[in-house]
Amino acid sequence: MPARLRIAAIATIYYAWSHADAILTKFMKGMSTDEGFFAPEVDLVSIYLDHVLDSDIGVDLAASHDIPIYPSIRQALHAGASALDVDGVLLIGEHGDYPWNERGRHLYPRRYFFEQIAGVFAESGRSVPVFNDKHFSYDFTEAQWMWMRAQELNIPLMAGSCLPLAWRQPWLEHPKGTPVQAAMAVGYGGIEAYGYHTVETLLCMIERRHGGETGVISVQCLEGDEVWRARDQGLWSQELATAACAAIENKPAGPMEEHAKDPAVFLIAHRDGLKSAVLMLNGYIQSWAYAARIGEQIRGSEFFLQPDGPGANFGYLCRNIQQFFHRGIAPYPAARTLLSSGIIDAAMQSRHQSHRCLDTPYLDIAYQSYDALPMRPRAPRPCGASIDRNAPDLLLPWKTASI
């Protein structure tokens, strides 16, 4: 039998329900999906934590699995040796005690972490696959630097969140080459952190249109009453918004305008002429959804994430990451994350600059979607092992030592 792959984890912080818990705990205890609970097929052999606060659960959990926590990224990647001695890296740069800048961006040190990871690869003379959780950086210049550095060192990249792996109700997956005429994703939550999720929900669908993704030429963020004025001016489609929200089960009765607190919209113009939008509707919805016009039809689908239980949405993500480590090929294009990093950065810049429309010639990021479907649920809601709270504790990621 070949030796099991050795994986290092580089994380900002590790408390219950943090992204480190949602991902790293599964690489220790197991991965829940509708199809079953799966023991890890790789070994987590080292961890670096940028800071440990009173809420930490990672230190005790790592000790219970005999996984050393190292005081530097370099040492974690060496894993007790004198050079790179792991076969893959989990970069979890979400959550933690970091400031925001004047543009409302949370200054997570993902580029700083990646620069050190790439440095170890360079000095060791070889590179291994790296998974980057969510977008590459709060600043597109830094995200682009990460992308270029990965190309220089031939680092296989996988990136993004679990939204593209959500339960879809009704099931909707555009065949490659679909003639999408207009599209919108709706979401809720913080305008940056959850706005990114909504951008990713949009891109994972429209990248399957005829010609694939071609890049973005402009982005504008509008807020408050300007959102509804933009609709009335035809800058985004009420029909698409209604179709997307119609797929969401849990929402109050009445028009979205009566419930949405501090609405926001990102107006996105693509290089091939497609107009898309991201609509944030806090107070009206607590889920994500998508709708597109294709010919005479408008089709919508909810993107549902499991709110509690064994966290099967991250279970699917972790199973795809694990496959990526084995194959060295991402199940979906990392260029999607580069483009979504640029769109959310441009939206936040537009917001900071009196909501003006920003030209984005630098977002000339063209790519094609996948051919083979990634591992993800096909049921409309979590089912089977995903909701089995009586499964063995060994394989229940949500039953951590400190919960």
Summary of the structure (lengths in Angstrom):
residues: 403
radius of gyration: 20.7
end to end distance: 36.4
largest distance: 63.8
contacts: 1433
relative contact order: 0.18
helix: 33%
strand: 22%
